[in-house]
């Protein structure tokens, strides 16, 4: 007998992909969000022409709209914060909804009014710190609130460390290193530099290093959202994630804070490596302190919020080197000795290494005489270098942020925010050497200015206009030593396990060879952005465009300080440099072509100009799914054959919008899932318009 196998999953999948659609308006995403919803009566019928008033609790600003023919309302381009929604319609109770809108959130606030004159209040909000999927547009993101940012333990008080809480986030291979890119996290398998950092809706990227550009005090952050998948058309520039940070604004109530955080080596134990080698405990001390204050300038009109933070970190690490002994230098040529006459070798304080221990038993001095294998050639020198010993990178840092918000009317608002970041690393934190003059530092001077104007032209038309100026200035200068070749003996530089064998020069250790200074210069970014949100019928349209210009004026002294490699110890004694690498002006010649003397130095400064234009358009309507007649009938028949429980429609009934099926008069259809499916098919046979249901976006 032939057996027939019934496949249930395709039947359910068909119901999820049916094409009869009814739109419900929502808002495209930016750092602002939206609140939308539907108003209905106790029977589930829509309530049109209801007055919906939105009030920002912090500033008192209000907006008002009326529900459309489908009972829908929408408030686009809202900054994150606490809101009260009041819904009034003739003959019904007045509904009040208390809502907390998060950054770049599309918040749904439906209301069902009762007949009467009472007031009913409902509270809704976004989830804190949860990985959420937005059912309006299927975006996957994690919201980090101001409370989480300030109260979760952050050893460096860097808010971007909280990206680790996002779904799909792992430590990148370069996290915590000197070559870290992005925030150090790889999200969804992308590279750690595949990130887009935004500050109050504006660009905040250091395009050279892929790091966040401007840093603001932790207490100045209201919240931020880490968007990791399925961004709307408005977003881009980051295949891995978008970190969307919003700063705090003032309110009608004065509020502020003051704080001091300290970490000190006096409360820490010595590490095992230092104990094993007899090194004293490394010192560190970190003081991070600041304050914030905000409040009204003119009640319900103008508000301010400011924050300042200082960081003073002192930390040092015992670092060992091996340098030539006086006995070895006495045996070298005049050319070799001339190097050390300018840059004196430091006094040796540790063990020495002989020719025999290095396996060099046939060395000849500059005069042609054999060198005794027991002659000490190199000795260990221990110095303290400013490095992270438990308190972060040694530095002096100051952060300032000031924000002003002004409501010209209930239809027009403007905010401006200025942030300044000054970071100074200590001498020796960049290039370090036991020879005098080669210890260097680095400095950052960053500024960010953002202006945004939001205007409501009508209940259905809202525009945002934004200007951003971002200046990032990084400087890594030379030390007191002038432009000098970096000397090395590649045959012995890494022979010892407790320190490199180094000669005079910048970045002379094995792990830093080839690093280039001087480096740095200003990067100026200008961004102009404008968007228009337009609600028409059941559609929420959003159009936007931006123009972005980057002026990168960068000095990069690659091989300005030559690399001079003696290669072997015997060549070092004889004063013969075997490999010499230095930058020269090619005078138009290409690689592989001959370049004739005289050789001259090139220009190490470049002036790059980048101009980017972008635009987008989207309909962020939320569509409910209704069943086409013949497919609904087919599902009904299959369910009758297999059994309603086996089909499993009860589990997905709310997601399919089948729990709120109404007849043409607006009355709720009672009965099981099969009865409602059958009603859907009959409804489509008698009228063209789709059914009214709750639905979900596909």
KAURQUI-V521191 format. One record per residue. SS is DSSP state (alpha for helix, beta for strand, coil for the rest). PHI is phi in radians with two decimals (999 if undefined). Layout:
# KAURQUI-V521191
ss:SS phi:PHI
ss:SS phi:PHI
This chain:
# KAURQUI-V521191
ss:coil phi:999
ss:coil phi:-1.34
ss:coil phi:-1.70
ss:coil phi:-1.97
ss:coil phi:-1.82
ss:coil phi:-1.62
ss:coil phi:-1.74
ss:coil phi:-1.47
ss:alpha phi:-0.93
ss:alpha phi:-1.06
ss:alpha phi:-1.12
ss:alpha phi:-1.20
ss:alpha phi:-1.07
ss:alpha phi:-1.09
ss:alpha phi:-1.13
ss:alpha phi:-1.38
ss:coil phi:-2.04
ss:coil phi:-1.23
ss:coil phi:-1.77
ss:beta phi:-1.33
ss:beta phi:-2.15
ss:beta phi:-2.19
ss:beta phi:-1.59
ss:beta phi:-2.25
ss:coil phi:-1.26
ss:coil phi:-2.44
ss:coil phi:-2.00
ss:coil phi:-1.13
ss:coil phi:-1.63
ss:coil phi:-2.66
ss:coil phi:-1.22
ss:coil phi:-1.42
ss:beta phi:-2.26
ss:beta phi:-2.56
ss:beta phi:-2.19
ss:beta phi:-2.43
ss:beta phi:-3.11
ss:beta phi:-2.15
ss:beta phi:-1.96
ss:beta phi:-2.38
ss:coil phi:-1.69
ss:coil phi:-1.03
ss:coil phi:-1.48
ss:coil phi:1.67
ss:coil phi:-1.28
ss:beta phi:-1.21
ss:coil phi:-2.01
ss:coil phi:-1.59
ss:coil phi:1.06
ss:coil phi:-1.35
ss:beta phi:-1.55
ss:beta phi:-2.03
ss:beta phi:-2.01
ss:beta phi:-1.89
ss:beta phi:-2.20
ss:beta phi:-1.39
ss:coil phi:-1.16
ss:coil phi:-1.29
ss:coil phi:-2.04
ss:coil phi:1.40
ss:coil phi:-1.22
ss:beta phi:-2.18
ss:beta phi:-2.38
ss:beta phi:-2.41
ss:beta phi:-2.42
ss:beta phi:-2.06
ss:coil phi:-1.22
ss:coil phi:-1.48
ss:coil phi:-1.13
ss:coil phi:-1.65
ss:coil phi:1.34
ss:beta phi:-1.68
ss:beta phi:-2.34
ss:beta phi:-2.70
ss:beta phi:-2.07
ss:beta phi:-1.54
ss:beta phi:0.95
ss:beta phi:-1.77
ss:coil phi:-1.25
ss:coil phi:-1.10
ss:beta phi:2.77
ss:beta phi:-1.62
ss:beta phi:-2.34
ss:beta phi:-2.06
ss:beta phi:-1.96
ss:beta phi:-2.02
ss:beta phi:-2.09
ss:beta phi:-2.28
ss:coil phi:-2.57
ss:coil phi:-1.07
ss:coil phi:1.54
ss:beta phi:-2.15
ss:coil phi:-1.14
ss:beta phi:-1.54
ss:beta phi:-1.68
ss:beta phi:-2.19
ss:beta phi:-2.17
ss:beta phi:-1.69
ss:beta phi:-2.28
ss:beta phi:-1.97
ss:beta phi:-1.67
ss:coil phi:-1.63
ss:coil phi:-1.11
ss:coil phi:0.96
ss:coil phi:-1.80
ss:beta phi:-1.84
ss:beta phi:-1.64
ss:beta phi:-1.76
ss:coil phi:-2.36
ss:coil phi:-1.43
ss:beta phi:-2.43
ss:beta phi:-2.07
ss:coil phi:-1.49
ss:coil phi:-1.81
ss:beta phi:-1.28
ss:coil phi:2.48
ss:coil phi:-2.21
ss:coil phi:-1.42
ss:beta phi:-2.03
ss:beta phi:-2.09
ss:beta phi:-2.03
ss:beta phi:-2.25
ss:beta phi:-1.93
ss:beta phi:-2.38
ss:beta phi:-2.82
ss:coil phi:-1.50
ss:coil phi:-1.27
ss:coil phi:-1.72
ss:coil phi:1.19
ss:coil phi:-1.75
ss:beta phi:-1.39
ss:beta phi:-2.12
ss:beta phi:-1.90
ss:coil phi:-1.33
ss:coil phi:-1.27
ss:coil phi:-1.31
ss:coil phi:-2.46
ss:coil phi:1.18
ss:coil phi:-1.25
ss:beta phi:-1.77
ss:beta phi:-2.71
ss:beta phi:-2.24
ss:beta phi:-1.67
ss:beta phi:-2.06
ss:beta phi:-1.45
ss:alpha phi:-1.04
ss:alpha phi:-1.15
ss:alpha phi:-1.09
ss:alpha phi:-1.06
ss:alpha phi:-1.53
ss:alpha phi:-1.83
ss:coil phi:-1.22
ss:coil phi:-1.21
ss:coil phi:-2.13
ss:coil phi:-1.13
ss:coil phi:-1.93
ss:coil phi:0.94
ss:coil phi:-1.78
ss:alpha phi:-1.09
ss:alpha phi:-1.21
ss:alpha phi:-1.12
ss:alpha phi:-1.31
ss:alpha phi:-1.04
ss:alpha phi:-1.05
ss:alpha phi:-1.37
ss:coil phi:-1.34
ss:coil phi:-1.10
ss:coil phi:1.41
ss:beta phi:-1.65
ss:beta phi:-2.33
ss:beta phi:-1.12
ss:coil phi:-1.28
ss:coil phi:-1.13
ss:coil phi:-1.86
ss:coil phi:-1.10
ss:coil phi:1.44
ss:coil phi:-1.60
ss:coil phi:-1.25
ss:coil phi:-1.90
ss:coil phi:-1.07
ss:coil phi:-2.05
ss:coil phi:1.07
ss:coil phi:-1.62
ss:coil phi:1.58
ss:beta phi:-2.01
ss:beta phi:-1.78
ss:beta phi:-2.04
ss:coil phi:1.00
ss:coil phi:1.37
ss:coil phi:-1.46
ss:coil phi:-1.17
ss:coil phi:-1.16
ss:coil phi:-1.51
ss:coil phi:-1.48
ss:beta phi:-2.41
ss:beta phi:-2.19
ss:beta phi:-1.79
ss:beta phi:-2.17
ss:beta phi:-2.22
ss:coil phi:0.92
ss:coil phi:1.47
ss:beta phi:-1.85
ss:beta phi:-1.07
ss:coil phi:-2.52
ss:beta phi:-2.07
ss:beta phi:-1.54
ss:coil phi:-1.19
ss:coil phi:-1.36
ss:coil phi:-1.86
ss:coil phi:1.16
ss:beta phi:-1.52
ss:beta phi:-1.04
ss:coil phi:-1.34
ss:coil phi:-1.57
ss:coil phi:-1.82
ss:coil phi:-2.13
ss:coil phi:-1.00
ss:alpha phi:-1.04
ss:alpha phi:-1.28
ss:alpha phi:-1.57
ss:beta phi:-1.64
ss:beta phi:-1.32
ss:beta phi:-3.10
ss:beta phi:-2.62
ss:beta phi:-2.01
ss:beta phi:-1.81
ss:beta phi:-1.65
ss:beta phi:-2.01
ss:beta phi:-2.84
ss:coil phi:1.00
ss:coil phi:-1.17
ss:coil phi:-1.35
ss:coil phi:-1.11
ss:coil phi:-1.26
ss:coil phi:-1.82
ss:coil phi:-3.04
ss:coil phi:1.16
ss:coil phi:-2.67
ss:coil phi:-1.25
ss:coil phi:-1.51
ss:beta phi:-2.86
ss:beta phi:-2.12
ss:beta phi:-1.74
ss:beta phi:-1.87
ss:beta phi:-1.70
ss:beta phi:-2.16
ss:beta phi:-1.46
ss:coil phi:-1.34
ss:coil phi:-2.08
ss:coil phi:-1.33
ss:coil phi:-2.52
ss:coil phi:-1.34
ss:coil phi:-2.08
ss:coil phi:-1.26
ss:beta phi:-2.65
ss:beta phi:-2.92
ss:beta phi:-2.71
ss:beta phi:-2.54
ss:beta phi:-2.71
ss:beta phi:-2.62
ss:beta phi:-2.12
ss:beta phi:-2.41
ss:beta phi:-2.28
ss:beta phi:-2.47
ss:alpha phi:-1.16
ss:alpha phi:-1.08
ss:alpha phi:-1.77
ss:coil phi:-2.14
ss:coil phi:-1.60
ss:coil phi:-1.22
ss:coil phi:-1.42
ss:alpha phi:-1.16
ss:alpha phi:-1.12
ss:alpha phi:-1.14
ss:alpha phi:-1.08
ss:alpha phi:-1.16
ss:alpha phi:-1.76
ss:coil phi:1.29
ss:coil phi:-1.50
ss:coil phi:-1.20
ss:coil phi:-1.10
ss:coil phi:-1.27
ss:coil phi:-1.62
ss:beta phi:-2.64
ss:beta phi:-2.66
ss:beta phi:-2.26
ss:beta phi:-2.07
ss:beta phi:-2.25
ss:beta phi:-2.50
ss:beta phi:3.10
ss:beta phi:-2.70
ss:beta phi:-2.53
ss:beta phi:-2.72
ss:beta phi:-2.72
ss:beta phi:2.93
ss:beta phi:-1.49
ss:beta phi:-1.67
ss:beta phi:-2.27
ss:coil phi:-0.97
ss:coil phi:1.12
ss:coil phi:-2.19
ss:beta phi:-2.25
ss:beta phi:-2.43
ss:beta phi:-2.31
ss:beta phi:-2.62
ss:beta phi:-2.35
ss:beta phi:-2.62
ss:beta phi:-2.41
ss:beta phi:-2.53
ss:beta phi:-2.15
ss:beta phi:-2.29
ss:beta phi:-2.18
ss:beta phi:-2.04
ss:beta phi:-2.16
ss:beta phi:-2.76
ss:coil phi:-2.48
ss:beta phi:-2.21
ss:beta phi:-1.22
ss:beta phi:-2.19
ss:beta phi:-1.79
ss:beta phi:-2.32
ss:beta phi:-2.06
ss:beta phi:-2.22
ss:beta phi:-1.05
ss:coil phi:-1.41
ss:alpha phi:-1.02
ss:alpha phi:-1.10
ss:alpha phi:-1.21
ss:alpha phi:-1.09
ss:coil phi:-1.19
ss:coil phi:-1.69
ss:coil phi:-1.60
ss:coil phi:-1.30
ss:alpha phi:-1.12
ss:alpha phi:-1.13
ss:alpha phi:-1.20
ss:alpha phi:-1.14
ss:alpha phi:-1.15
ss:alpha phi:-1.09
ss:alpha phi:-1.47
ss:alpha phi:-1.29
ss:alpha phi:-1.56
ss:coil phi:-2.18
ss:coil phi:-1.12
ss:coil phi:-1.25
ss:coil phi:-1.26
ss:coil phi:-1.21
ss:coil phi:-1.43
ss:coil phi:-2.11
ss:coil phi:-2.17
ss:coil phi:-1.14
ss:beta phi:-2.01
ss:beta phi:-2.10
ss:beta phi:-1.65
ss:alpha phi:-1.09
ss:alpha phi:-1.14
ss:alpha phi:-1.16
ss:alpha phi:-1.54
ss:coil phi:1.49
ss:coil phi:-1.79
ss:coil phi:-1.84
ss:coil phi:-2.22
ss:coil phi:-1.31
ss:beta phi:-2.11
ss:coil phi:-1.36
ss:coil phi:-1.11
ss:coil phi:-1.56
ss:coil phi:1.60
ss:coil phi:-1.72
ss:beta phi:-1.10
ss:coil phi:-1.70
ss:coil phi:-1.05
ss:coil phi:-1.02
ss:coil phi:-1.58
ss:coil phi:-1.23
ss:beta phi:-1.21
ss:beta phi:-1.75
ss:beta phi:-2.33
ss:beta phi:-2.26
ss:beta phi:-1.49
ss:beta phi:-2.14
ss:beta phi:-1.94
ss:beta phi:-2.24
ss:beta phi:-1.73
ss:beta phi:-2.07
ss:coil phi:-1.16
ss:coil phi:-2.49
ss:coil phi:-1.27
ss:coil phi:-1.91
ss:coil phi:2.40
ss:coil phi:-2.25
ss:coil phi:1.50
ss:coil phi:-1.12
ss:coil phi:-1.06
ss:beta phi:-2.94
ss:beta phi:-2.13
ss:beta phi:-2.28
ss:beta phi:-2.37
ss:beta phi:-2.17
ss:beta phi:-2.32
ss:beta phi:-2.49
ss:beta phi:-2.37
ss:beta phi:-2.26
ss:beta phi:-2.14
ss:beta phi:-2.11
ss:beta phi:-2.42
ss:beta phi:-1.77
ss:coil phi:-1.19
ss:coil phi:-2.85
ss:coil phi:-1.23
ss:coil phi:-1.87
ss:beta phi:-2.34
ss:beta phi:-2.43
ss:beta phi:-2.41
ss:beta phi:-2.34
ss:beta phi:-2.32
ss:beta phi:-2.42
ss:beta phi:-2.12
ss:beta phi:-2.28
ss:beta phi:-2.31
ss:beta phi:-2.37
ss:beta phi:-2.12
ss:beta phi:-2.21
ss:beta phi:-2.26
ss:beta phi:-1.41
ss:coil phi:-1.35
ss:coil phi:-1.08
ss:coil phi:1.76
ss:coil phi:-1.38
ss:coil phi:-1.81
ss:coil phi:-1.59
ss:coil phi:-2.41
ss:coil phi:-2.79
ss:coil phi:-1.33
ss:coil phi:-1.60
ss:coil phi:-1.15
ss:coil phi:1.74
ss:coil phi:-1.90
ss:coil phi:-1.50
ss:coil phi:-2.27
ss:coil phi:-2.22
ss:coil phi:-2.59
ss:beta phi:-2.39
ss:beta phi:-2.19
ss:beta phi:-2.31
ss:beta phi:-2.03
ss:beta phi:-2.41
ss:beta phi:-2.50
ss:beta phi:-2.18
ss:beta phi:-2.28
ss:beta phi:-2.18
ss:beta phi:-2.41
ss:beta phi:-2.03
ss:beta phi:-2.05
ss:beta phi:-2.35
ss:beta phi:-1.72
ss:beta phi:-1.37
ss:beta phi:-2.80
ss:coil phi:-1.00
ss:coil phi:-1.93
ss:beta phi:-2.29
ss:beta phi:-2.34
ss:beta phi:-2.14
ss:beta phi:-2.14
ss:beta phi:-2.26
ss:beta phi:-2.42
ss:beta phi:-2.18
ss:beta phi:-2.27
ss:beta phi:-2.12
ss:beta phi:-2.26
ss:beta phi:-2.08
ss:beta phi:-2.04
ss:beta phi:-2.16
ss:beta phi:-2.02
ss:beta phi:-2.28
ss:beta phi:-2.21
ss:coil phi:-1.43
ss:coil phi:-1.26
ss:coil phi:-1.47
ss:coil phi:-1.27
ss:coil phi:-1.32
ss:coil phi:-1.30
ss:coil phi:-1.00
ss:coil phi:-2.48
ss:coil phi:-1.06
ss:beta phi:-1.61
ss:beta phi:-1.55
ss:beta phi:-2.77
ss:coil phi:-2.10
ss:coil phi:-1.09
ss:coil phi:-1.27
ss:coil phi:-2.21
ss:coil phi:-1.03
ss:coil phi:-2.05
ss:coil phi:-1.22
ss:coil phi:-1.73
ss:coil phi:-1.46
ss:coil phi:-1.95
ss:coil phi:2.64
ss:beta phi:-1.38
ss:beta phi:-1.57
ss:coil phi:-2.10
ss:coil phi:-2.08
ss:coil phi:-1.06
ss:coil phi:2.47
ss:coil phi:-1.38
ss:coil phi:0.88
ss:coil phi:-1.68
ss:coil phi:-1.44
ss:coil phi:-1.06
ss:coil phi:-1.42
ss:coil phi:-2.05
ss:coil phi:-0.98
ss:coil phi:1.68
ss:coil phi:-1.09
ss:coil phi:-2.11
ss:coil phi:-2.42
ss:coil phi:-1.20
ss:beta phi:-2.53
ss:beta phi:2.17
ss:beta phi:2.49
ss:beta phi:-1.40
ss:beta phi:-2.06
ss:beta phi:-1.86
ss:beta phi:-2.12
ss:beta phi:-2.15
ss:beta phi:-2.30
ss:beta phi:-2.06
ss:beta phi:-2.42
ss:beta phi:-2.59
ss:beta phi:-2.43
ss:beta phi:-2.28
ss:beta phi:-1.82
ss:beta phi:-2.37
ss:beta phi:-1.73
ss:beta phi:-2.40
ss:coil phi:1.06
ss:coil phi:-1.65
ss:beta phi:-2.03
ss:beta phi:-2.02
ss:beta phi:-1.65
ss:beta phi:-2.44
ss:beta phi:-2.21
ss:beta phi:-2.77
ss:beta phi:-2.64
ss:beta phi:-2.53
ss:beta phi:-2.18
ss:beta phi:-2.28
ss:beta phi:-2.19
ss:beta phi:-2.05
ss:beta phi:-1.98
ss:beta phi:-1.87
ss:beta phi:-1.87
ss:beta phi:-2.18
ss:beta phi:-1.79
ss:beta phi:-2.46
ss:coil phi:-1.43
ss:coil phi:-1.13
ss:coil phi:1.06
ss:coil phi:-1.16
ss:coil phi:-1.57
ss:coil phi:-1.11
ss:beta phi:-1.83
ss:beta phi:-2.01
ss:beta phi:-1.87
ss:coil phi:-1.27
ss:coil phi:1.26
ss:coil phi:-1.97
ss:alpha phi:-1.17
ss:alpha phi:-1.13
ss:alpha phi:-1.17
ss:alpha phi:-1.09
ss:alpha phi:-1.11
ss:alpha phi:-1.42
ss:coil phi:1.38
ss:coil phi:-1.82
ss:coil phi:-1.43
ss:coil phi:-1.55
ss:beta phi:-2.36
ss:beta phi:-2.28
ss:beta phi:-2.09
ss:coil phi:-2.62
ss:coil phi:-1.38
ss:coil phi:-2.30
ss:coil phi:-1.30
ss:coil phi:-1.30
ss:coil phi:0.90
ss:coil phi:1.54
ss:coil phi:-1.36
ss:coil phi:-1.72
ss:coil phi:-0.97
ss:coil phi:1.67
ss:coil phi:-1.64
ss:coil phi:-1.29
ss:coil phi:-2.13
ss:coil phi:-1.65
ss:coil phi:-1.21
ss:coil phi:-1.41
ss:coil phi:-1.63
ss:coil phi:-2.24
ss:coil phi:-1.29
ss:coil phi:-1.45
ss:coil phi:-1.46
ss:coil phi:-1.73
ss:beta phi:-1.95
ss:beta phi:-2.24
ss:beta phi:-2.14
ss:beta phi:-1.76
ss:beta phi:-2.22
ss:beta phi:-2.06
ss:beta phi:-2.16
ss:beta phi:-2.19
ss:beta phi:-2.13
ss:beta phi:-2.58
ss:beta phi:-2.61
ss:beta phi:-2.61
ss:beta phi:-2.64
ss:beta phi:-2.73
ss:beta phi:-1.98
ss:coil phi:-1.62
ss:coil phi:-1.13
ss:beta phi:-1.74
ss:beta phi:-1.84
ss:beta phi:-1.69
ss:beta phi:-1.79
ss:beta phi:-2.16
ss:coil phi:-1.58
ss:coil phi:-1.16
ss:alpha phi:-0.99
ss:alpha phi:-1.23
ss:alpha phi:-1.29
ss:alpha phi:-1.09
ss:alpha phi:-1.10
ss:alpha phi:-1.14
ss:alpha phi:-1.13
ss:alpha phi:-1.06
ss:alpha phi:-1.14
ss:alpha phi:-1.10
ss:alpha phi:-1.14
ss:alpha phi:-1.16
ss:alpha phi:-1.29
ss:alpha phi:-1.63
ss:coil phi:1.77
ss:alpha phi:-1.09
ss:alpha phi:-1.15
ss:alpha phi:-1.16
ss:alpha phi:-1.17
ss:coil phi:1.37
ss:alpha phi:-1.24
ss:alpha phi:-1.08
ss:alpha phi:-1.25
ss:alpha phi:-1.85
ss:coil phi:-0.94
ss:coil phi:-1.12
ss:coil phi:-1.22
ss:coil phi:-1.52
ss:coil phi:1.35
ss:coil phi:-1.61
ss:coil phi:-1.56
ss:coil phi:-2.39
ss:coil phi:-1.62
ss:beta phi:-1.98
ss:coil phi:-1.43
ss:coil phi:-0.99
ss:coil phi:-1.50
ss:coil phi:1.67
ss:coil phi:-1.38
ss:beta phi:-1.23
ss:coil phi:-1.48
ss:coil phi:-1.59
ss:coil phi:1.86
ss:coil phi:-1.37
ss:alpha phi:-1.09
ss:alpha phi:-1.13
ss:alpha phi:-1.11
ss:alpha phi:-1.24
ss:alpha phi:-1.09
ss:alpha phi:-1.09
ss:alpha phi:-1.15
ss:alpha phi:-1.04
ss:alpha phi:-1.11
ss:alpha phi:-1.15
ss:alpha phi:-1.08
ss:alpha phi:-1.27
ss:alpha phi:-1.32
ss:alpha phi:-1.88
ss:coil phi:-2.59
ss:coil phi:-1.48
ss:coil phi:-1.15
ss:coil phi:-1.25
ss:coil phi:-1.23
ss:coil phi:-1.69
ss:coil phi:-2.57
ss:coil phi:-1.50
ss:coil phi:1.18
ss:coil phi:-2.52
ss:coil phi:-1.21
ss:coil phi:-1.55
